[in-house]
Amino acid sequence: MVNRCVCHEVPFWAIAALAKQGESFEQIREATHCCQGCGTCEPYVRKVIATGATSLPLLTPEEQDEIMAEARRRAEAERAAGPPGVPDQAE
């Protein structure tokens, strides 16, 4: 089972607690430095944020790819939508 970011020794329960407080992936990344070392924990951290689970089985390469593809889709959709609170300038 995987239960922490190895590079920075951050347990997933701490990440789940931050997510429960409403922190975004980027805010958690900045606060904990997770996903900024070897990067292996990123799909796990994203799954912890999405599910609240604090101990995860090893993810298959396909599961990791799926999680990261979803993260890219969400980021692209957010970029396309523009900053929050800014009205669309198209006429």
PDB file of N, CA, C and O in Angstrom:
ATOM      1  N   MET A   1       0.849  -1.183   0.000  1.00  0.00           N
ATOM      2  CA  MET A   1       0.000   0.000   0.000  1.00  0.00           C
ATOM      3  C   MET A   1       0.893   1.245   0.000  1.00  0.00           C
ATOM      4  O   MET A   1       1.996   1.253   0.547  1.00  0.00           O
ATOM      5  N   VAL A   2       0.373   2.277  -0.628  1.00  0.00           N
ATOM      6  CA  VAL A   2       1.091   3.555  -0.710  1.00  0.00           C
ATOM      7  C   VAL A   2       0.340   4.529   0.191  1.00  0.00           C
ATOM      8  O   VAL A   2      -0.873   4.698   0.071  1.00  0.00           O
ATOM      9  N   ASN A   3       1.087   5.172   1.101  1.00  0.00           N
ATOM     10  CA  ASN A   3       0.413   6.055   2.046  1.00  0.00           C
ATOM     11  C   ASN A   3       1.136   7.375   2.284  1.00  0.00           C
ATOM     12  O   ASN A   3       0.843   8.092   3.242  1.00  0.00           O
ATOM     13  N   ARG A   4       2.088   7.690   1.397  1.00  0.00           N
ATOM     14  CA  ARG A   4       2.815   8.952   1.592  1.00  0.00           C
ATOM     15  C   ARG A   4       3.606   9.346   0.352  1.00  0.00           C
ATOM     16  O   ARG A   4       3.882   8.520  -0.518  1.00  0.00           O
ATOM     17  N   CYS A   5       3.962  10.620   0.291  1.00  0.00           N
ATOM     18  CA  CYS A   5       4.934  11.124  -0.682  1.00  0.00           C
ATOM     19  C   CYS A   5       6.296  10.772  -0.096  1.00  0.00           C
ATOM     20  O   CYS A   5       6.657  11.248   0.981  1.00  0.00           O
ATOM     21  N   VAL A   6       7.040   9.950  -0.797  1.00  0.00           N
ATOM     22  CA  VAL A   6       8.321   9.471  -0.278  1.00  0.00           C
ATOM     23  C   VAL A   6       9.375  10.587  -0.260  1.00  0.00           C
ATOM     24  O   VAL A   6      10.136  10.701   0.701  1.00  0.00           O
ATOM     25  N   CYS A   7       9.421  11.392  -1.297  1.00  0.00           N
ATOM     26  CA  CYS A   7      10.463  12.437  -1.377  1.00  0.00           C
ATOM     27  C   CYS A   7      10.394  13.424  -0.211  1.00  0.00           C
ATOM     28  O   CYS A   7      11.423  13.865   0.302  1.00  0.00           O
ATOM     29  N   HIS A   8       9.176  13.765   0.198  1.00  0.00           N
ATOM     30  CA  HIS A   8       9.012  14.786   1.231  1.00  0.00           C
ATOM     31  C   HIS A   8       8.386  14.242   2.510  1.00  0.00           C
ATOM     32  O   HIS A   8       8.063  15.008   3.417  1.00  0.00           O
ATOM     33  N   GLU A   9       8.210  12.897   2.588  1.00  0.00           N
ATOM     34  CA  GLU A   9       7.682  12.242   3.790  1.00  0.00           C
ATOM     35  C   GLU A   9       6.377  12.871   4.276  1.00  0.00           C
ATOM     36  O   GLU A   9       6.187  13.098   5.470  1.00  0.00           O
ATOM     37  N   VAL A  10       5.484  13.146   3.327  1.00  0.00           N
ATOM     38  CA  VAL A  10       4.180  13.709   3.679  1.00  0.00           C
ATOM     39  C   VAL A  10       3.152  12.580   3.623  1.00  0.00           C
ATOM     40  O   VAL A  10       2.924  12.002   2.560  1.00  0.00           O
ATOM     41  N   PRO A  11       2.530  12.263   4.764  1.00  0.00           N
ATOM     42  CA  PRO A  11       1.526  11.193   4.765  1.00  0.00           C
ATOM     43  C   PRO A  11       0.267  11.648   4.025  1.00  0.00           C
ATOM     44  O   PRO A  11      -0.094  12.825   4.031  1.00  0.00           O
ATOM     45  N   PHE A  12      -0.381  10.682   3.394  1.00  0.00           N
ATOM     46  CA  PHE A  12      -1.584  10.999   2.636  1.00  0.00           C
ATOM     47  C   PHE A  12      -2.714  11.491   3.525  1.00  0.00           C
ATOM     48  O   PHE A  12      -3.600  12.196   3.043  1.00  0.00           O
ATOM     49  N   TRP A  13      -2.715  11.138   4.824  1.00  0.00           N
ATOM     50  CA  TRP A  13      -3.757  11.668   5.702  1.00  0.00           C
ATOM     51  C   TRP A  13      -3.658  13.182   5.796  1.00  0.00           C
ATOM     52  O   TRP A  13      -4.677  13.860   5.932  1.00  0.00           O
ATOM     53  N   ALA A  14      -2.434  13.728   5.726  1.00  0.00           N
ATOM     54  CA  ALA A  14      -2.255  15.185   5.773  1.00  0.00           C
ATOM     55  C   ALA A  14      -2.785  15.827   4.493  1.00  0.00           C
ATOM     56  O   ALA A  14      -3.375  16.906   4.535  1.00  0.00           O
ATOM     57  N   ILE A  15      -2.577  15.171   3.368  1.00  0.00           N
ATOM     58  CA  ILE A  15      -3.082  15.678   2.095  1.00  0.00           C
ATOM     59  C   ILE A  15      -4.609  15.621   2.089  1.00  0.00           C
ATOM     60  O   ILE A  15      -5.267  16.563   1.646  1.00  0.00           O
ATOM     61  N   ALA A  16      -5.171  14.518   2.580  1.00  0.00           N
ATOM     62  CA  ALA A  16      -6.633  14.385   2.643  1.00  0.00           C
ATOM     63  C   ALA A  16      -7.239  15.468   3.540  1.00  0.00           C
ATOM     64  O   ALA A  16      -8.304  16.006   3.236  1.00  0.00           O
ATOM     65  N   ALA A  17      -6.564  15.782   4.634  1.00  0.00           N
ATOM     66  CA  ALA A  17      -7.061  16.817   5.541  1.00  0.00           C
ATOM     67  C   ALA A  17      -7.077  18.183   4.849  1.00  0.00           C
ATOM     68  O   ALA A  17      -8.031  18.945   5.006  1.00  0.00           O
ATOM     69  N   LEU A  18      -6.032  18.495   4.089  1.00  0.00           N
ATOM     70  CA  LEU A  18      -5.996  19.760   3.356  1.00  0.00           C
ATOM     71  C   LEU A  18      -7.094  19.802   2.293  1.00  0.00           C
ATOM     72  O   LEU A  18      -7.744  20.831   2.105  1.00  0.00           O
ATOM     73  N   ALA A  19      -7.295  18.697   1.610  1.00  0.00           N
ATOM     74  CA  ALA A  19      -8.343  18.636   0.589  1.00  0.00           C
ATOM     75  C   ALA A  19      -9.720  18.822   1.230  1.00  0.00           C
ATOM     76  O   ALA A  19     -10.586  19.491   0.667  1.00  0.00           O
ATOM     77  N   LYS A  20      -9.914  18.236   2.392  1.00  0.00           N
ATOM     78  CA  LYS A  20     -11.194  18.357   3.102  1.00  0.00           C
ATOM     79  C   LYS A  20     -11.454  19.802   3.509  1.00  0.00           C
ATOM     80  O   LYS A  20     -12.605  20.222   3.637  1.00  0.00           O
ATOM     81  N   GLN A  21     -10.380  20.559   3.712  1.00  0.00           N
ATOM     82  CA  GLN A  21     -10.503  21.980   4.056  1.00  0.00           C
ATOM     83  C   GLN A  21     -10.765  22.839   2.816  1.00  0.00           C
ATOM     84  O   GLN A  21     -10.958  24.050   2.926  1.00  0.00           O
ATOM     85  N   GLY A  22     -10.770  22.207   1.634  1.00  0.00           N
ATOM     86  CA  GLY A  22     -11.067  22.938   0.400  1.00  0.00           C
ATOM     87  C   GLY A  22      -9.852  23.356  -0.412  1.00  0.00           C
ATOM     88  O   GLY A  22      -9.982  24.072  -1.405  1.00  0.00           O
ATOM     89  N   GLU A  23      -8.673  22.912   0.006  1.00  0.00           N
ATOM     90  CA  GLU A  23      -7.462  23.272  -0.733  1.00  0.00           C
ATOM     91  C   GLU A  23      -7.442  22.552  -2.089  1.00  0.00           C
ATOM     92  O   GLU A  23      -7.837  21.390  -2.187  1.00  0.00           O
ATOM     93  N   SER A  24      -6.983  23.246  -3.118  1.00  0.00           N
ATOM     94  CA  SER A  24      -6.870  22.673  -4.459  1.00  0.00           C
ATOM     95  C   SER A  24      -5.582  21.865  -4.580  1.00  0.00           C
ATOM     96  O   SER A  24      -4.720  21.914  -3.703  1.00  0.00           O
ATOM     97  N   PHE A  25      -5.464  21.128  -5.669  1.00  0.00           N
ATOM     98  CA  PHE A  25      -4.228  20.375  -5.918  1.00  0.00           C
ATOM     99  C   PHE A  25      -3.028  21.313  -5.872  1.00  0.00           C
ATOM    100  O   PHE A  25      -2.036  21.023  -5.203  1.00  0.00           O
ATOM    101  N   GLU A  26      -3.115  22.431  -6.575  1.00  0.00           N
ATOM    102  CA  GLU A  26      -1.973  23.362  -6.617  1.00  0.00           C
ATOM    103  C   GLU A  26      -1.630  23.906  -5.235  1.00  0.00           C
ATOM    104  O   GLU A  26      -0.453  24.038  -4.899  1.00  0.00           O
ATOM    105  N   GLN A  27      -2.640  24.221  -4.435  1.00  0.00           N
ATOM    106  CA  GLN A  27      -2.393  24.724  -3.083  1.00  0.00           C
ATOM    107  C   GLN A  27      -1.743  23.650  -2.213  1.00  0.00           C
ATOM    108  O   GLN A  27      -0.826  23.936  -1.443  1.00  0.00           O
ATOM    109  N   ILE A  28      -2.221  22.425  -2.340  1.00  0.00           N
ATOM    110  CA  ILE A  28      -1.632  21.319  -1.579  1.00  0.00           C
ATOM    111  C   ILE A  28      -0.207  21.072  -2.035  1.00  0.00           C
ATOM    112  O   ILE A  28       0.678  20.838  -1.211  1.00  0.00           O
ATOM    113  N   ARG A  29       0.021  21.121  -3.318  1.00  0.00           N
ATOM    114  CA  ARG A  29       1.365  20.926  -3.879  1.00  0.00           C
ATOM    115  C   ARG A  29       2.337  21.968  -3.319  1.00  0.00           C
ATOM    116  O   ARG A  29       3.456  21.639  -2.925  1.00  0.00           O
ATOM    117  N   GLU A  30       1.898  23.218  -3.291  1.00  0.00           N
ATOM    118  CA  GLU A  30       2.762  24.287  -2.775  1.00  0.00           C
ATOM    119  C   GLU A  30       3.007  24.151  -1.278  1.00  0.00           C
ATOM    120  O   GLU A  30       4.119  24.384  -0.804  1.00  0.00           O
ATOM    121  N   ALA A  31       1.973  23.775  -0.536  1.00  0.00           N
ATOM    122  CA  ALA A  31       2.094  23.666   0.922  1.00  0.00           C
ATOM    123  C   ALA A  31       2.962  22.491   1.357  1.00  0.00           C
ATOM    124  O   ALA A  31       3.699  22.588   2.338  1.00  0.00           O
ATOM    125  N   THR A  32       2.873  21.373   0.621  1.00  0.00           N
ATOM    126  CA  THR A  32       3.552  20.148   1.052  1.00  0.00           C
ATOM    127  C   THR A  32       4.811  19.827   0.250  1.00  0.00           C
ATOM    128  O   THR A  32       5.642  19.032   0.687  1.00  0.00           O
ATOM    129  N   HIS A  33       4.948  20.438  -0.909  1.00  0.00           N
ATOM    130  CA  HIS A  33       6.031  20.158  -1.859  1.00  0.00           C
ATOM    131  C   HIS A  33       5.896  18.787  -2.518  1.00  0.00           C
ATOM    132  O   HIS A  33       6.793  18.349  -3.238  1.00  0.00           O
ATOM    133  N   CYS A  34       4.769  18.109  -2.271  1.00  0.00           N
ATOM    134  CA  CYS A  34       4.517  16.832  -2.945  1.00  0.00           C
ATOM    135  C   CYS A  34       4.419  17.077  -4.449  1.00  0.00           C
ATOM    136  O   CYS A  34       4.032  18.158  -4.891  1.00  0.00           O
ATOM    137  N   CYS A  35       4.769  16.079  -5.206  1.00  0.00           N
ATOM    138  CA  CYS A  35       4.714  16.117  -6.674  1.00  0.00           C
ATOM    139  C   CYS A  35       5.784  17.033  -7.253  1.00  0.00           C
ATOM    140  O   CYS A  35       5.734  17.370  -8.436  1.00  0.00           O
ATOM    141  N   GLN A  36       6.743  17.436  -6.444  1.00  0.00           N
ATOM    142  CA  GLN A  36       7.812  18.314  -6.905  1.00  0.00           C
ATOM    143  C   GLN A  36       9.191  17.669  -6.793  1.00  0.00           C
ATOM    144  O   GLN A  36      10.207  18.296  -7.094  1.00  0.00           O
ATOM    145  N   GLY A  37       9.212  16.411  -6.357  1.00  0.00           N
ATOM    146  CA  GLY A  37      10.482  15.681  -6.284  1.00  0.00           C
ATOM    147  C   GLY A  37      10.572  14.785  -7.495  1.00  0.00           C
ATOM    148  O   GLY A  37      10.762  15.253  -8.617  1.00  0.00           O
ATOM    149  N   CYS A  38      10.436  13.507  -7.266  1.00  0.00           N
ATOM    150  CA  CYS A  38      10.515  12.551  -8.375  1.00  0.00           C
ATOM    151  C   CYS A  38       9.235  12.534  -9.212  1.00  0.00           C
ATOM    152  O   CYS A  38       9.261  12.120 -10.371  1.00  0.00           O
ATOM    153  N   GLY A  39       8.098  12.988  -8.623  1.00  0.00           N
ATOM    154  CA  GLY A  39       6.836  13.043  -9.350  1.00  0.00           C
ATOM    155  C   GLY A  39       6.012  11.772  -9.305  1.00  0.00           C
ATOM    156  O   GLY A  39       4.881  11.756  -9.792  1.00  0.00           O
ATOM    157  N   THR A  40       6.549  10.714  -8.737  1.00  0.00           N
ATOM    158  CA  THR A  40       5.838   9.440  -8.697  1.00  0.00           C
ATOM    159  C   THR A  40       4.537   9.544  -7.908  1.00  0.00           C
ATOM    160  O   THR A  40       3.587   8.819  -8.205  1.00  0.00           O
ATOM    161  N   CYS A  41       4.468  10.408  -6.929  1.00  0.00           N
ATOM    162  CA  CYS A  41       3.285  10.484  -6.083  1.00  0.00           C
ATOM    163  C   CYS A  41       2.130  11.253  -6.711  1.00  0.00           C
ATOM    164  O   CYS A  41       1.022  11.201  -6.177  1.00  0.00           O
ATOM    165  N   GLU A  42       2.330  11.956  -7.804  1.00  0.00           N
ATOM    166  CA  GLU A  42       1.265  12.821  -8.317  1.00  0.00           C
ATOM    167  C   GLU A  42      -0.047  12.090  -8.579  1.00  0.00           C
ATOM    168  O   GLU A  42      -1.086  12.571  -8.126  1.00  0.00           O
ATOM    169  N   PRO A  43      -0.064  10.956  -9.284  1.00  0.00           N
ATOM    170  CA  PRO A  43      -1.364  10.310  -9.465  1.00  0.00           C
ATOM    171  C   PRO A  43      -1.975   9.858  -8.135  1.00  0.00           C
ATOM    172  O   PRO A  43      -3.196   9.855  -7.982  1.00  0.00           O
ATOM    173  N   TYR A  44      -1.143   9.483  -7.192  1.00  0.00           N
ATOM    174  CA  TYR A  44      -1.642   9.085  -5.876  1.00  0.00           C
ATOM    175  C   TYR A  44      -2.223  10.286  -5.131  1.00  0.00           C
ATOM    176  O   TYR A  44      -3.303  10.193  -4.547  1.00  0.00           O
ATOM    177  N   VAL A  45      -1.520  11.398  -5.151  1.00  0.00           N
ATOM    178  CA  VAL A  45      -2.001  12.610  -4.485  1.00  0.00           C
ATOM    179  C   VAL A  45      -3.331  13.038  -5.110  1.00  0.00           C
ATOM    180  O   VAL A  45      -4.261  13.405  -4.392  1.00  0.00           O
ATOM    181  N   ARG A  46      -3.424  12.994  -6.419  1.00  0.00           N
ATOM    182  CA  ARG A  46      -4.677  13.360  -7.084  1.00  0.00           C
ATOM    183  C   ARG A  46      -5.808  12.414  -6.673  1.00  0.00           C
ATOM    184  O   ARG A  46      -6.945  12.850  -6.497  1.00  0.00           O
ATOM    185  N   LYS A  47      -5.506  11.137  -6.521  1.00  0.00           N
ATOM    186  CA  LYS A  47      -6.521  10.169  -6.097  1.00  0.00           C
ATOM    187  C   LYS A  47      -6.921  10.405  -4.644  1.00  0.00           C
ATOM    188  O   LYS A  47      -8.098  10.281  -4.304  1.00  0.00           O
ATOM    189  N   VAL A  48      -5.976  10.736  -3.796  1.00  0.00           N
ATOM    190  CA  VAL A  48      -6.282  11.064  -2.394  1.00  0.00           C
ATOM    191  C   VAL A  48      -7.224  12.269  -2.353  1.00  0.00           C
ATOM    192  O   VAL A  48      -8.212  12.259  -1.619  1.00  0.00           O
ATOM    193  N   ILE A  49      -6.925  13.291  -3.129  1.00  0.00           N
ATOM    194  CA  ILE A  49      -7.764  14.495  -3.153  1.00  0.00           C
ATOM    195  C   ILE A  49      -9.167  14.147  -3.649  1.00  0.00           C
ATOM    196  O   ILE A  49     -10.158  14.634  -3.104  1.00  0.00           O
ATOM    197  N   ALA A  50      -9.251  13.318  -4.664  1.00  0.00           N
ATOM    198  CA  ALA A  50     -10.549  12.968  -5.254  1.00  0.00           C
ATOM    199  C   ALA A  50     -11.381  12.056  -4.365  1.00  0.00           C
ATOM    200  O   ALA A  50     -12.608  12.156  -4.354  1.00  0.00           O
ATOM    201  N   THR A  51     -10.726  11.164  -3.615  1.00  0.00           N
ATOM    202  CA  THR A  51     -11.471  10.133  -2.887  1.00  0.00           C
ATOM    203  C   THR A  51     -11.408  10.244  -1.368  1.00  0.00           C
ATOM    204  O   THR A  51     -12.280   9.722  -0.673  1.00  0.00           O
ATOM    205  N   GLY A  52     -10.396  10.912  -0.852  1.00  0.00           N
ATOM    206  CA  GLY A  52     -10.212  10.970   0.593  1.00  0.00           C
ATOM    207  C   GLY A  52      -9.497   9.759   1.160  1.00  0.00           C
ATOM    208  O   GLY A  52      -9.227   9.702   2.359  1.00  0.00           O
ATOM    209  N   ALA A  53      -9.185   8.786   0.308  1.00  0.00           N
ATOM    210  CA  ALA A  53      -8.464   7.592   0.763  1.00  0.00           C
ATOM    211  C   ALA A  53      -7.055   7.993   1.196  1.00  0.00           C
ATOM    212  O   ALA A  53      -6.435   8.859   0.579  1.00  0.00           O
ATOM    213  N   THR A  54      -6.555   7.364   2.252  1.00  0.00           N
ATOM    214  CA  THR A  54      -5.221   7.727   2.745  1.00  0.00           C
ATOM    215  C   THR A  54      -4.204   6.604   2.614  1.00  0.00           C
ATOM    216  O   THR A  54      -3.036   6.778   2.962  1.00  0.00           O
ATOM    217  N   SER A  55      -4.633   5.474   2.123  1.00  0.00           N
ATOM    218  CA  SER A  55      -3.749   4.348   1.849  1.00  0.00           C
ATOM    219  C   SER A  55      -4.261   3.682   0.579  1.00  0.00           C
ATOM    220  O   SER A  55      -5.383   3.178   0.535  1.00  0.00           O
ATOM    221  N   LEU A  56      -3.434   3.688  -0.438  1.00  0.00           N
ATOM    222  CA  LEU A  56      -3.862   3.222  -1.750  1.00  0.00           C
ATOM    223  C   LEU A  56      -3.037   2.022  -2.208  1.00  0.00           C
ATOM    224  O   LEU A  56      -1.848   1.931  -1.903  1.00  0.00           O
ATOM    225  N   PRO A  57      -3.663   1.107  -2.936  1.00  0.00           N
ATOM    226  CA  PRO A  57      -2.878   0.023  -3.529  1.00  0.00           C
ATOM    227  C   PRO A  57      -2.004   0.595  -4.635  1.00  0.00           C
ATOM    228  O   PRO A  57      -2.261   1.689  -5.138  1.00  0.00           O
ATOM    229  N   LEU A  58      -0.986  -0.140  -5.007  1.00  0.00           N
ATOM    230  CA  LEU A  58      -0.167   0.299  -6.129  1.00  0.00           C
ATOM    231  C   LEU A  58      -1.059   0.473  -7.345  1.00  0.00           C
ATOM    232  O   LEU A  58      -1.857  -0.405  -7.673  1.00  0.00           O
ATOM    233  N   LEU A  59      -0.921   1.605  -8.007  1.00  0.00           N
ATOM    234  CA  LEU A  59      -1.694   1.861  -9.215  1.00  0.00           C
ATOM    235  C   LEU A  59      -0.994   1.226 -10.403  1.00  0.00           C
ATOM    236  O   LEU A  59       0.232   1.262 -10.505  1.00  0.00           O
ATOM    237  N   THR A  60      -1.768   0.652 -11.287  1.00  0.00           N
ATOM    238  CA  THR A  60      -1.181   0.115 -12.514  1.00  0.00           C
ATOM    239  C   THR A  60      -0.766   1.292 -13.390  1.00  0.00           C
ATOM    240  O   THR A  60      -1.252   2.405 -13.193  1.00  0.00           O
ATOM    241  N   PRO A  61       0.119   1.064 -14.348  1.00  0.00           N
ATOM    242  CA  PRO A  61       0.471   2.136 -15.278  1.00  0.00           C
ATOM    243  C   PRO A  61      -0.760   2.701 -15.985  1.00  0.00           C
ATOM    244  O   PRO A  61      -0.833   3.902 -16.245  1.00  0.00           O
ATOM    245  N   GLU A  62      -1.720   1.844 -16.293  1.00  0.00           N
ATOM    246  CA  GLU A  62      -2.934   2.310 -16.962  1.00  0.00           C
ATOM    247  C   GLU A  62      -3.759   3.218 -16.044  1.00  0.00           C
ATOM    248  O   GLU A  62      -4.299   4.230 -16.491  1.00  0.00           O
ATOM    249  N   GLU A  63      -3.855   2.856 -14.768  1.00  0.00           N
ATOM    250  CA  GLU A  63      -4.585   3.695 -13.813  1.00  0.00           C
ATOM    251  C   GLU A  63      -3.887   5.043 -13.640  1.00  0.00           C
ATOM    252  O   GLU A  63      -4.544   6.082 -13.576  1.00  0.00           O
ATOM    253  N   GLN A  64      -2.558   5.026 -13.565  1.00  0.00           N
ATOM    254  CA  GLN A  64      -1.810   6.273 -13.450  1.00  0.00           C
ATOM    255  C   GLN A  64      -2.039   7.145 -14.671  1.00  0.00           C
ATOM    256  O   GLN A  64      -2.260   8.350 -14.543  1.00  0.00           O
ATOM    257  N   ASP A  65      -1.988   6.549 -15.851  1.00  0.00           N
ATOM    258  CA  ASP A  65      -2.213   7.301 -17.093  1.00  0.00           C
ATOM    259  C   ASP A  65      -3.609   7.907 -17.120  1.00  0.00           C
ATOM    260  O   ASP A  65      -3.785   9.052 -17.535  1.00  0.00           O
ATOM    261  N   GLU A  66      -4.599   7.139 -16.677  1.00  0.00           N
ATOM    262  CA  GLU A  66      -5.986   7.622 -16.664  1.00  0.00           C
ATOM    263  C   GLU A  66      -6.141   8.818 -15.730  1.00  0.00           C
ATOM    264  O   GLU A  66      -6.781   9.805 -16.091  1.00  0.00           O
ATOM    265  N   ILE A  67      -5.570   8.739 -14.552  1.00  0.00           N
ATOM    266  CA  ILE A  67      -5.639   9.834 -13.580  1.00  0.00           C
ATOM    267  C   ILE A  67      -4.969  11.083 -14.139  1.00  0.00           C
ATOM    268  O   ILE A  67      -5.516  12.181 -14.029  1.00  0.00           O
ATOM    269  N   MET A  68      -3.807  10.928 -14.728  1.00  0.00           N
ATOM    270  CA  MET A  68      -3.084  12.077 -15.258  1.00  0.00           C
ATOM    271  C   MET A  68      -3.776  12.652 -16.503  1.00  0.00           C
ATOM    272  O   MET A  68      -3.757  13.865 -16.708  1.00  0.00           O
ATOM    273  N   ALA A  69      -4.381  11.802 -17.331  1.00  0.00           N
ATOM    274  CA  ALA A  69      -5.123  12.285 -18.496  1.00  0.00           C
ATOM    275  C   ALA A  69      -6.325  13.114 -18.041  1.00  0.00           C
ATOM    276  O   ALA A  69      -6.621  14.154 -18.630  1.00  0.00           O
ATOM    277  N   GLU A  70      -7.006  12.662 -17.012  1.00  0.00           N
ATOM    278  CA  GLU A  70      -8.138  13.421 -16.466  1.00  0.00           C
ATOM    279  C   GLU A  70      -7.671  14.765 -15.922  1.00  0.00           C
ATOM    280  O   GLU A  70      -8.354  15.772 -16.106  1.00  0.00           O
ATOM    281  N   ALA A  71      -6.524  14.799 -15.259  1.00  0.00           N
ATOM    282  CA  ALA A  71      -5.977  16.059 -14.736  1.00  0.00           C
ATOM    283  C   ALA A  71      -5.671  17.015 -15.882  1.00  0.00           C
ATOM    284  O   ALA A  71      -5.931  18.214 -15.776  1.00  0.00           O
ATOM    285  N   ARG A  72      -5.119  16.492 -16.981  1.00  0.00           N
ATOM    286  CA  ARG A  72      -4.834  17.345 -18.150  1.00  0.00           C
ATOM    287  C   ARG A  72      -6.125  17.867 -18.772  1.00  0.00           C
ATOM    288  O   ARG A  72      -6.190  19.034 -19.161  1.00  0.00           O
ATOM    289  N   ARG A  73      -7.161  17.017 -18.874  1.00  0.00           N
ATOM    290  CA  ARG A  73      -8.453  17.447 -19.433  1.00  0.00           C
ATOM    291  C   ARG A  73      -9.053  18.570 -18.590  1.00  0.00           C
ATOM    292  O   ARG A  73      -9.553  19.558 -19.126  1.00  0.00           O
ATOM    293  N   ARG A  74      -8.999  18.413 -17.285  1.00  0.00           N
ATOM    294  CA  ARG A  74      -9.549  19.450 -16.398  1.00  0.00           C
ATOM    295  C   ARG A  74      -8.773  20.757 -16.523  1.00  0.00           C
ATOM    296  O   ARG A  74      -9.369  21.833 -16.563  1.00  0.00           O
ATOM    297  N   ALA A  75      -7.453  20.666 -16.582  1.00  0.00           N
ATOM    298  CA  ALA A  75      -6.630  21.869 -16.708  1.00  0.00           C
ATOM    299  C   ALA A  75      -6.912  22.581 -18.031  1.00  0.00           C
ATOM    300  O   ALA A  75      -6.998  23.808 -18.069  1.00  0.00           O
ATOM    301  N   GLU A  76      -7.056  21.818 -19.107  1.00  0.00           N
ATOM    302  CA  GLU A  76      -7.366  22.420 -20.408  1.00  0.00           C
ATOM    303  C   GLU A  76      -8.738  23.083 -20.388  1.00  0.00           C
ATOM    304  O   GLU A  76      -8.906  24.169 -20.943  1.00  0.00           O
ATOM    305  N   ALA A  77      -9.711  22.451 -19.760  1.00  0.00           N
ATOM    306  CA  ALA A  77     -11.054  23.023 -19.668  1.00  0.00           C
ATOM    307  C   ALA A  77     -11.036  24.316 -18.854  1.00  0.00           C
ATOM    308  O   ALA A  77     -11.717  25.280 -19.204  1.00  0.00           O
ATOM    309  N   GLU A  78     -10.261  24.338 -17.773  1.00  0.00           N
ATOM    310  CA  GLU A  78     -10.151  25.546 -16.954  1.00  0.00           C
ATOM    311  C   GLU A  78      -9.484  26.670 -17.724  1.00  0.00           C
ATOM    312  O   GLU A  78      -9.905  27.823 -17.632  1.00  0.00           O
ATOM    313  N   ARG A  79      -8.435  26.339 -18.492  1.00  0.00           N
ATOM    314  CA  ARG A  79      -7.766  27.364 -19.305  1.00  0.00           C
ATOM    315  C   ARG A  79      -8.722  27.914 -20.357  1.00  0.00           C
ATOM    316  O   ARG A  79      -8.753  29.121 -20.597  1.00  0.00           O
ATOM    317  N   ALA A  80      -9.493  27.043 -20.981  1.00  0.00           N
ATOM    318  CA  ALA A  80     -10.434  27.462 -22.018  1.00  0.00           C
ATOM    319  C   ALA A  80     -11.539  28.341 -21.448  1.00  0.00           C
ATOM    320  O   ALA A  80     -12.021  29.249 -22.125  1.00  0.00           O
ATOM    321  N   ALA A  81     -11.941  28.077 -20.211  1.00  0.00           N
ATOM    322  CA  ALA A  81     -13.004  28.850 -19.575  1.00  0.00           C
ATOM    323  C   ALA A  81     -12.521  30.224 -19.133  1.00  0.00           C
ATOM    324  O   ALA A  81     -13.330  31.131 -18.932  1.00  0.00           O
ATOM    325  N   GLY A  82     -11.217  30.386 -18.979  1.00  0.00           N
ATOM    326  CA  GLY A  82     -10.670  31.662 -18.531  1.00  0.00           C
ATOM    327  C   GLY A  82     -10.712  31.783 -17.026  1.00  0.00           C
ATOM    328  O   GLY A  82     -11.214  30.897 -16.335  1.00  0.00           O
ATOM    329  N   PRO A  83     -10.182  32.885 -16.519  1.00  0.00           N
ATOM    330  CA  PRO A  83     -10.146  33.082 -15.070  1.00  0.00           C
ATOM    331  C   PRO A  83     -11.561  33.181 -14.497  1.00  0.00           C
ATOM    332  O   PRO A  83     -12.457  33.711 -15.155  1.00  0.00           O
ATOM    333  N   PRO A  84     -11.766  32.681 -13.290  1.00  0.00           N
ATOM    334  CA  PRO A  84     -13.090  32.777 -12.671  1.00  0.00           C
ATOM    335  C   PRO A  84     -13.483  34.227 -12.456  1.00  0.00           C
ATOM    336  O   PRO A  84     -12.645  35.058 -12.103  1.00  0.00           O
ATOM    337  N   GLY A  85     -14.752  34.532 -12.667  1.00  0.00           N
ATOM    338  CA  GLY A  85     -15.250  35.883 -12.421  1.00  0.00           C
ATOM    339  C   GLY A  85     -14.995  36.871 -13.533  1.00  0.00           C
ATOM    340  O   GLY A  85     -15.381  38.034 -13.419  1.00  0.00           O
ATOM    341  N   VAL A  86     -14.348  36.437 -14.622  1.00  0.00           N
ATOM    342  CA  VAL A  86     -14.094  37.343 -15.737  1.00  0.00           C
ATOM    343  C   VAL A  86     -15.110  37.018 -16.821  1.00  0.00           C
ATOM    344  O   VAL A  86     -15.145  35.897 -17.329  1.00  0.00           O
ATOM    345  N   PRO A  87     -15.952  38.012 -17.183  1.00  0.00           N
ATOM    346  CA  PRO A  87     -16.962  37.718 -18.203  1.00  0.00           C
ATOM    347  C   PRO A  87     -16.334  37.463 -19.570  1.00  0.00           C
ATOM    348  O   PRO A  87     -15.261  37.974 -19.894  1.00  0.00           O
ATOM    349  N   ASP A  88     -17.037  36.660 -20.353  1.00  0.00           N
ATOM    350  CA  ASP A  88     -16.598  36.341 -21.708  1.00  0.00           C
ATOM    351  C   ASP A  88     -16.580  37.630 -22.527  1.00  0.00           C
ATOM    352  O   ASP A  88     -17.559  38.375 -22.512  1.00  0.00           O
ATOM    353  N   GLN A  89     -15.496  37.906 -23.234  1.00  0.00           N
ATOM    354  CA  GLN A  89     -15.342  39.122 -24.017  1.00  0.00           C
ATOM    355  C   GLN A  89     -15.827  38.975 -25.458  1.00  0.00           C
ATOM    356  O   GLN A  89     -15.801  39.937 -26.225  1.00  0.00           O
ATOM    357  N   ALA A  90     -16.269  37.768 -25.824  1.00  0.00           N
ATOM    358  CA  ALA A  90     -16.738  37.546 -27.205  1.00  0.00           C
ATOM    359  C   ALA A  90     -18.037  38.306 -27.434  1.00  0.00           C
ATOM    360  O   ALA A  90     -18.916  38.348 -26.573  1.00  0.00           O
ATOM    361  N   GLU A  91     -18.139  38.915 -28.636  1.00  0.00           N
ATOM    362  CA  GLU A  91     -19.370  39.635 -28.955  1.00  0.00           C
ATOM    363  C   GLU A  91     -19.996  39.035 -30.166  1.00  0.00           C
ATOM    364  O   GLU A  91     -21.049  39.494 -30.608  1.00  0.00           O
TER     365      GLU A  91
END
